[in-house]
Amino acid sequence: QVQLVESGGGLVQAGGSLRLSCAASGSIFSINAMGWYRQAPGKQRELVAAIASGGMANYADSVKGRFTISRDNAKNTVYLQMNSLKPEDTAVYYCNARNWDSTLDAWGQGTLVTVSS
């Protein structure tokens, strides 16, 4: 099993920045990719950014150029640097870890990001 603990959410004004962290523990050897998802009130959960074990990253169109996902393998931690935040970025952000054969699909508890206008 894999346990994920997120941190770094909070309240920020539009145009500001936040960095989210997700620390993984447990059977981390089984992780092939980690990502950040978000869910705004009344909306479905959506992928924000993901990074594979080889380092390749992909982003939702809505955050390209503003958000950066990175990983520190020594700390088993994935980060999401969020710049130029907009009110529409307000959501609960969840960390996810999975493997390629879908036998692992772990989620963190979520961290709230609120962007005020």
N, C-alpha and C positions, 0 to 999 in steps of 0.2 A: 504494500500500500504506500501511497504518497500523501503527505500532508502539506498543505500550502497555507501560508500565513501572509496576508497582504498588510501593507501599511502605507501611509503617506497621503491619504485623502484629506480633504478639508474644504474650506471656503476661500475662494480667491476671486478677485475682480477680473472682469473681461480684459484680455490682453496679458494677464499674468501667467505664471508658470507653476507647475507642481511636478514632483517626481514620485511615482508609485514604486513600491518594492514588493516583491513576492519571494519569500524564502521557502525553499522546498526541503523536505526531510523524508526519511523513510527509504523506500526502494527507488532512489533517484536514478539508479543505473538503467531502469526500465523506461525512462522518459526519452522520447524522441523529439518532442516539440513542446514549447510553452507559449502561451498567448494571453492576451488581455481581451476581455469582452466587456461590454457595458449594457446596462439596461436602464432606460429612462422610464419614468412613470407612464403607464399606459402603452408602452412599446415593447416589442420583442427584444430579447437579448441579441446583440450583434457583435461580430468580431471587430476589434479595433486594430490589433496588430499581433503578429505571431512570429516566432523565431525558431528555426529548426536546430537540431543538435550540431549541424554543420555550419551554422551561422547565417543561413539565408533567412531574410525577413520579408514579410509582406504586410501591407497596410490597407485599411479601408480608405477609399478615395477621399472621404470627408476629413481625414486626419493627415494625409500625405503632406509632407513639408512642414508640419507642425509638431508631430509626435515622433519619438524615436524609441524603439525597443532595443534593449541590449541585455547582455548576460555576463555574470561573473561566475565562471565555473568553479573557482576555488571556494566561493561562498554559497554555491548552489542557489543563486539569487538572480531573478530577472527584474529588470527595471523598465519603467515606461516614463520617459521624460516628455512632459506635455508643455508646450510653449504656445503663445498666442491663443490662449484659451478663450472659448466663446460660450455664451449662455447655453447654446445647444449641446455643449459637451457635458452638461450636468447629467449625472447618472450615477448608479452604483457600478463600480468597476470590479470585475471578477478576474482572478488569475486562474488559468487552466493548464493542466499538464496532461499529455496523452502520448500514446505510442501508435505505431503505424498499423497494428492489427486490431486496434480498438479494444484491447483488453484492459487498457488503462485510460480513464477519463476522470481526472480528479479536479475538484473545484475548491477555491478558497471561499472564505465567508463573505467576501465583498467589502469594499471600502467606498464611502460616499464622497463624490466630488461635486461641489456646488460652485457654479460660476455666476457671479452676479453682474448685472449690466450697469 
